[in-house]
Amino acid sequence: MWAYYKFEFYQFITNKKNIAIYVLLLFFSCYYALKIAPTYDPIEKVDESEIEARFLTREEFLNTVVINDGTHHFTRFAAAIFPEWNEYDKGRLDAIKQNDLKVYAEATYKWYGYSDKMIFTRGNGVLFYHPRYYTFGNNYATMDGHYAYLYSASRYKGYAEGNSKLSINVFEERTALQTLQRLLHSYLPFILIVSCIFFTVDIVLKDRRYPTLLQGLPLSDWKKLIVKGAVSLIGSIGALVPLSVGLLIIGIQSGFGDINLPVPIYFSAEKSFSNILLGEYVLQNMLIIIFWFLFIISLLLLASVTLKNEFANLLVGCAFVIGELTYFGRGNGIFWDVQWYPTSYVQVGQVLSGYRNYLYGSEAVTFVNGLFVMAVCSCIFLFFTFLISNHRKFKLL
């Protein structure tokens, strides 16, 4: 069996399609690091001029306003809330001038917490989040701003209470590890899962090119399928190698970051955030991505022995990747048990950070449920593959 594994692995790494996938991943990784990552422009960033303009405008208002019986209630409201707001902004400005990033982090987490409380609960439609949340066509700008401010408050609190080395790049999440965190929250899981599909789509059906050689091997068809699945899994995990080159380049440019940096996790039940370590967050992402690999490989092994067509395998795999588009919508988790659909866990980083629950209005799209669903589905696919491969009428070639 070990000899067959080495044979399959050699076939895998010399396959021109697989080589092309690794080369493409390397190219896009380097392109992202050199062209896209340097242009990253977060909404919540360290902008001294913006803080100062906001502080001076409020300070001018507080120095000139006169409150009497005829004062408008909005003016009274502003005069009541601006002093504490400006206290935090002044603390941020002083910290920047003194280059005391620890103090800046502490003042900033208090600023975000206070800002969200004023805008979301007491704003009365006259206070708003950062203008960039209010893009054309965004009907959920207030909810997006609310989530972002609570996220930022939790993140800066973690900076203030932690022991990590702080910098502007850390605050703006530009370091290599934080870039990885952001990519896991966006399209990196898609890239890895689709790569796994392309690695696996022909791993069974390619044997039709040399049937005589393989028919003489003293292995059952089931054992051959298991070896093929193991090779595909190792190859899919290997896709992380060319992608890591881009992170190395980003680390040289902007710093590598620290595995002890905080990552805010949203808990729907409490409607609040709690921080975990960046290293723990990345490991959890990698674990569920590996479970996704197992899911895709077991699915495509079953498709290979039943459909016996590479294009059909590709369609089946991609259908599961994009399946969430057919039912996703804000608040749909209230009406549907979306936590039992494997397709609900494609956005791996968003699931683990709690953002997917925030969008669905659910509490059940979680890391543990994701692992459970992936594991159960994989076992079901493998069980039917085992039954088919052991049927006397079944032929692998």
C-alpha positions as CSV (number, residue, x, y, z in Angstrom):
1,M,0.0,0.0,0.0
2,W,2.9,2.3,0.7
3,A,4.3,1.7,-2.7
4,Y,0.9,2.6,-4.2
5,Y,0.8,5.8,-2.2
6,K,4.3,6.8,-3.5
7,F,3.1,6.0,-7.0
8,E,-0.1,8.1,-6.6
9,F,1.9,11.0,-5.0
10,Y,4.4,11.0,-7.8
11,Q,1.5,11.1,-10.3
12,F,0.0,14.0,-8.4
13,I,3.1,16.2,-8.2
14,T,4.0,15.6,-11.8
15,N,0.5,16.3,-13.1
16,K,0.7,19.4,-15.3
17,K,-2.7,20.6,-14.1
18,N,-1.6,20.4,-10.5
19,I,1.7,22.1,-11.2
20,A,-0.2,24.9,-13.0
21,I,-2.5,25.4,-10.0
22,Y,0.5,25.8,-7.6
23,V,2.2,28.2,-10.0
24,L,-1.0,30.3,-10.3
25,L,-1.3,30.3,-6.5
26,L,2.3,31.5,-6.2
27,F,1.7,34.2,-8.8
28,F,-1.4,35.6,-7.2
29,S,0.2,35.4,-3.8
30,C,3.1,37.5,-4.9
31,Y,0.8,39.9,-6.9
32,Y,-1.4,40.4,-3.9
33,A,1.6,41.1,-1.6
34,L,3.3,43.5,-4.0
35,K,0.3,45.3,-5.6
36,I,-2.9,44.9,-3.6
37,A,-1.8,44.7,0.1
38,P,0.1,48.1,0.0
39,T,-3.1,49.8,-1.2
40,Y,-5.2,48.5,1.6
41,D,-7.2,51.4,3.0
42,P,-9.2,50.5,6.1
43,I,-12.1,52.6,7.2
44,E,-11.0,52.5,10.8
45,K,-7.4,53.8,10.7
46,V,-5.0,56.1,12.6
47,D,-5.7,59.5,11.1
48,E,-4.4,62.3,13.3
49,S,-5.7,65.1,11.0
50,E,-9.3,63.6,11.2
51,I,-9.1,63.2,15.0
52,E,-7.8,66.8,15.4
53,A,-10.5,68.3,13.0
54,R,-13.2,66.5,15.0
55,F,-11.8,67.6,18.3
56,L,-11.4,71.2,17.3
57,T,-14.9,71.5,15.9
58,R,-16.5,70.1,19.1
59,E,-14.2,72.3,21.2
60,E,-15.2,75.4,19.3
61,F,-18.9,74.5,19.8
62,L,-18.4,73.9,23.6
63,N,-16.6,77.2,24.0
64,T,-19.3,79.2,22.3
65,V,-22.6,77.5,23.0
66,V,-25.0,79.2,25.5
67,I,-27.6,77.0,27.1
68,N,-30.8,78.6,28.3
69,D,-34.5,77.8,28.5
70,G,-35.0,78.4,24.8
71,T,-32.1,76.2,23.6
72,H,-33.0,73.5,21.1
73,H,-33.0,70.0,22.5
74,F,-30.4,68.8,19.9
75,T,-28.1,71.6,21.1
76,R,-28.5,70.5,24.7
77,F,-27.8,66.9,23.6
78,A,-24.6,67.9,21.8
79,A,-23.5,70.0,24.8
80,A,-24.1,67.0,27.1
81,I,-22.2,64.4,25.1
82,F,-19.3,66.3,23.5
83,P,-17.2,66.8,26.6
84,E,-16.6,63.1,27.2
85,W,-16.1,62.5,23.4
86,N,-13.5,65.2,23.3
87,E,-11.8,63.8,26.3
88,Y,-11.1,60.6,24.5
89,D,-10.1,62.4,21.3
90,K,-7.7,64.6,23.2
91,G,-6.2,61.5,24.8
92,R,-5.7,60.0,21.4
93,L,-4.0,63.1,20.0
94,D,-1.7,63.5,23.0
95,A,-0.7,59.8,22.7
96,I,0.1,60.2,19.0
97,K,2.3,63.2,19.7
98,Q,4.1,61.4,22.5
99,N,4.3,58.2,20.5
100,D,2.7,56.3,23.4
101,L,0.8,53.6,21.5
102,K,-0.4,51.8,24.6
103,V,-2.1,55.0,25.8
104,Y,-3.5,55.5,22.3
105,A,-5.0,52.0,22.3
106,E,-6.6,52.6,25.7
107,A,-8.1,56.0,24.7
108,T,-9.2,54.6,21.3
109,Y,-11.1,51.6,22.7
110,K,-13.0,53.9,25.1
111,W,-13.6,56.3,22.1
112,Y,-15.1,53.5,20.0
113,G,-17.3,52.2,22.8
114,Y,-18.6,55.7,23.7
115,S,-19.1,56.6,20.0
116,D,-21.2,53.5,19.3
117,K,-23.3,54.1,22.4
118,M,-24.0,57.6,21.4
119,I,-24.7,56.9,17.7
120,F,-26.5,53.6,18.0
121,T,-28.6,54.0,21.1
122,R,-28.9,57.8,21.5
123,G,-28.2,59.3,18.1
124,N,-31.8,60.0,17.3
125,G,-31.0,59.9,13.6
126,V,-28.6,62.9,13.8
127,L,-25.4,61.1,14.6
128,F,-23.7,58.8,12.1
129,Y,-20.8,56.4,11.8
130,H,-17.9,56.9,9.5
131,P,-19.2,58.2,6.1
132,R,-17.6,55.3,4.2
133,Y,-20.1,52.9,5.7
134,Y,-22.9,54.8,3.9
135,T,-22.0,53.8,0.4
136,F,-24.6,53.9,-2.4
137,G,-27.1,51.0,-2.1
138,N,-26.1,49.9,1.4
139,N,-29.3,49.6,3.3
140,Y,-27.5,48.2,6.3
141,A,-25.0,51.0,6.8
142,T,-26.0,51.6,10.5
143,M,-25.7,47.9,11.3
144,D,-22.3,47.7,9.5
145,G,-21.0,50.7,11.4
146,H,-22.4,49.3,14.7
147,Y,-20.6,46.0,14.2
148,A,-17.3,47.7,13.1
149,Y,-17.2,50.1,16.1
150,L,-17.9,47.3,18.6
151,Y,-15.2,45.2,16.8
152,S,-12.7,48.1,16.9
153,A,-13.5,48.8,20.6
154,S,-12.8,45.1,21.5
155,R,-9.6,45.0,19.3
156,Y,-8.1,48.2,20.9
157,K,-9.0,47.0,24.3
158,G,-7.0,43.8,23.6
159,Y,-4.1,46.0,22.4
160,A,-4.2,48.1,25.6
161,E,-4.4,45.0,27.9
162,G,-2.0,42.8,26.0
163,N,1.8,42.6,25.8
164,S,2.3,42.6,22.1
165,K,4.5,45.1,20.4
166,L,2.3,47.8,19.0
167,S,2.7,49.9,15.8
168,I,0.5,51.8,13.3
169,N,0.6,48.8,11.0
170,V,-0.8,46.7,13.9
171,F,-3.5,49.2,14.6
172,E,-4.5,49.2,10.9
173,E,-4.2,45.4,10.6
174,R,-1.5,45.5,7.9
175,T,1.0,43.0,9.3
176,A,1.4,39.6,7.7
177,L,-0.5,37.6,10.3
178,Q,-3.3,40.2,10.4
179,T,-3.4,40.2,6.6
180,L,-3.9,36.5,6.8
181,Q,-6.7,37.1,9.3
182,R,-8.4,39.5,7.0
183,L,-8.0,37.1,4.0
184,L,-9.5,34.3,6.0
185,H,-12.4,36.6,6.6
186,S,-12.9,37.2,2.9
187,Y,-11.9,35.0,-0.1
188,L,-8.9,32.9,1.0
189,P,-11.1,29.9,2.0
190,F,-12.8,30.0,-1.4
191,I,-9.3,29.8,-3.1
192,L,-8.2,26.9,-1.0
193,I,-11.5,24.9,-1.4
194,V,-11.6,25.5,-5.2
195,S,-8.0,24.4,-5.4
196,C,-8.9,21.2,-3.6
197,I,-11.7,20.6,-6.1
198,F,-9.3,21.0,-9.0
199,F,-6.8,18.7,-7.3
200,T,-9.4,16.0,-6.8
201,V,-11.6,16.2,-9.8
202,D,-9.5,13.8,-11.9
203,I,-7.6,11.8,-9.3
204,V,-9.7,8.7,-9.9
205,L,-10.6,9.1,-13.5
206,K,-7.0,9.7,-14.7
207,D,-6.4,6.0,-14.2
208,R,-8.2,5.3,-17.4
209,R,-5.0,6.3,-19.2
210,Y,-3.0,3.3,-17.9
211,P,-5.5,0.6,-16.9
212,T,-3.3,-2.4,-17.5
213,L,-0.7,-1.3,-15.0
214,L,-3.1,-0.6,-12.2
215,Q,-5.2,-3.7,-12.6
216,G,-2.3,-5.8,-11.5
217,L,-1.9,-4.1,-8.2
218,P,-2.9,-6.4,-5.2
219,L,-5.2,-3.7,-3.7
220,S,-9.0,-3.5,-3.4
221,D,-10.7,-0.6,-5.2
222,W,-11.7,0.8,-1.7
223,K,-8.1,0.9,-0.6
224,K,-7.0,2.6,-3.8
225,L,-9.7,5.3,-3.3
226,I,-8.5,5.9,0.3
227,V,-4.9,6.3,-1.0
228,K,-6.1,8.7,-3.7
229,G,-8.1,10.7,-1.1
230,A,-5.0,10.9,1.2
231,V,-2.8,12.1,-1.7
232,S,-5.4,14.8,-2.6
233,L,-5.6,15.9,1.0
234,I,-1.8,16.3,1.3
235,G,-1.8,18.1,-2.0
236,S,-4.5,20.5,-1.0
237,I,-2.8,21.3,2.3
238,G,0.4,21.9,0.2
239,A,-1.4,24.8,-1.5
240,L,-0.6,26.8,1.6
241,V,3.1,26.7,0.7
242,P,2.9,29.0,-2.4
243,L,0.4,31.3,-0.6
244,S,2.8,31.7,2.3
245,V,5.3,33.3,0.0
246,G,3.0,36.4,-0.3
247,L,2.7,36.6,3.5
248,L,6.5,36.5,3.8
249,I,6.7,39.5,1.4
250,I,4.1,41.4,3.4
251,G,6.0,40.6,6.6
252,I,9.1,42.1,5.2
253,Q,7.2,45.2,4.1
254,S,4.9,45.8,7.1
255,G,6.0,43.5,9.8
256,F,4.9,39.9,10.7
257,G,2.7,40.7,13.6
258,D,2.3,38.6,16.7
259,I,0.3,35.4,17.4
260,N,-0.8,37.0,20.7
261,L,-2.6,39.9,19.0
262,P,-6.3,40.0,19.8
263,V,-9.0,38.9,17.4
264,P,-12.5,40.0,18.4
265,I,-15.2,37.3,18.3
266,Y,-18.9,38.3,18.2
267,F,-21.3,36.4,20.4
268,S,-24.9,36.8,19.2
269,A,-26.5,35.8,22.5
270,E,-24.7,38.6,24.4
271,K,-24.5,40.9,21.4
272,S,-20.9,41.7,22.4
273,F,-17.3,40.8,21.5
274,S,-14.7,38.9,23.3
275,N,-11.1,38.6,22.2
276,I,-9.1,35.4,21.4
277,L,-5.4,35.2,20.4
278,L,-4.6,35.5,16.7
279,G,-2.7,32.2,16.8
280,E,-5.8,30.4,18.1
281,Y,-8.0,32.0,15.5
282,V,-5.7,31.0,12.6
283,L,-5.5,27.4,13.9
284,Q,-9.3,27.1,14.2
285,N,-9.5,28.4,10.6
286,M,-7.0,25.9,9.4
287,L,-8.8,23.0,11.2
288,I,-12.2,23.8,9.6
289,I,-10.5,24.3,6.2
290,I,-9.0,20.8,6.5
291,F,-12.5,19.5,7.3
292,W,-13.7,21.2,4.2
293,F,-10.9,19.4,2.2
294,L,-12.2,16.1,3.7
295,F,-15.7,17.0,2.7
296,I,-14.8,17.9,-0.9
297,I,-12.5,14.9,-1.4
298,S,-15.1,12.4,0.0
299,L,-17.8,14.1,-2.2
300,L,-15.7,13.9,-5.3
301,L,-14.6,10.3,-4.7
302,L,-18.3,9.4,-4.5
303,A,-19.0,11.4,-7.6
304,S,-16.1,9.8,-9.5
305,V,-17.3,6.3,-8.9
306,T,-20.9,7.1,-9.7
307,L,-20.8,9.8,-12.5
308,K,-17.4,8.9,-13.9
309,N,-17.0,12.3,-15.6
310,E,-14.5,14.9,-14.7
311,F,-16.7,17.8,-15.8
312,A,-19.6,16.5,-13.7
313,N,-17.2,16.2,-10.7
314,L,-16.3,19.8,-11.2
315,L,-19.9,20.9,-11.3
316,V,-20.8,18.9,-8.2
317,G,-17.9,20.4,-6.2
318,C,-18.5,24.0,-7.3
319,A,-22.2,23.6,-6.5
320,F,-21.4,23.1,-2.9
321,V,-19.0,26.1,-2.9
322,I,-21.5,28.6,-4.2
323,G,-24.6,26.9,-2.8
324,E,-25.0,29.5,0.0
325,L,-25.9,32.1,-2.6
326,T,-29.3,30.5,-3.1
327,Y,-30.5,31.1,0.4
328,F,-28.2,33.7,2.0
329,G,-29.8,36.9,3.3
330,R,-29.6,39.1,6.3
331,G,-31.8,37.6,9.1
332,N,-32.5,34.4,7.3
333,G,-31.1,32.4,10.2
334,I,-34.2,33.4,12.2
335,F,-36.4,31.5,9.8
336,W,-34.2,28.6,8.5
337,D,-31.9,26.2,10.3
338,V,-28.9,27.3,8.1
339,Q,-26.5,25.8,10.6
340,W,-27.2,22.3,9.2
341,Y,-26.3,23.2,5.7
342,P,-22.6,22.5,4.9
343,T,-22.6,25.4,2.5
344,S,-23.2,27.8,5.3
345,Y,-19.6,27.3,6.4
346,V,-17.8,28.3,3.2
347,Q,-17.0,31.7,4.6
348,V,-14.7,30.1,7.3
349,G,-13.3,33.3,8.8
350,Q,-16.7,35.0,9.0
351,V,-18.1,31.9,10.8
352,L,-15.4,31.8,13.4
353,S,-15.4,35.5,14.0
354,G,-19.2,35.4,14.6
355,Y,-19.9,37.8,11.7
356,R,-21.9,35.2,9.8
357,N,-24.1,34.8,12.8
358,Y,-24.5,38.6,12.9
359,L,-25.6,38.6,9.3
360,Y,-27.9,35.6,9.6
361,G,-29.4,36.7,12.9
362,S,-28.5,33.3,14.3
363,E,-26.5,31.9,17.2
364,A,-25.9,28.4,15.7
365,V,-23.4,28.9,12.8
366,T,-20.4,28.1,15.0
367,F,-17.0,26.5,14.8
368,V,-18.2,23.3,16.6
369,N,-21.4,23.0,14.5
370,G,-19.3,23.5,11.4
371,L,-16.9,20.7,12.3
372,F,-19.8,18.4,13.1
373,V,-21.7,19.0,9.8
374,M,-18.5,18.6,7.8
375,A,-17.5,15.4,9.6
376,V,-21.0,13.8,9.3
377,C,-21.3,14.6,5.6
378,S,-17.8,13.3,4.9
379,C,-18.6,10.0,6.7
380,I,-21.9,9.7,4.7
381,F,-20.1,10.2,1.4
382,L,-17.3,7.7,2.3
383,F,-19.9,5.2,3.5
384,F,-21.7,5.2,0.2
385,T,-18.4,5.2,-1.7
386,F,-17.4,2.1,0.3
387,L,-20.6,0.3,-0.5
388,I,-20.3,1.1,-4.2
389,S,-16.6,0.2,-4.5
390,N,-17.2,-3.2,-2.8
391,H,-20.1,-4.1,-5.0
392,R,-19.2,-7.0,-7.3
393,K,-20.4,-5.1,-10.4
394,F,-18.3,-2.0,-9.7
395,K,-15.1,-1.4,-11.6
396,L,-12.8,1.4,-10.7
397,L,-11.4,1.7,-14.3
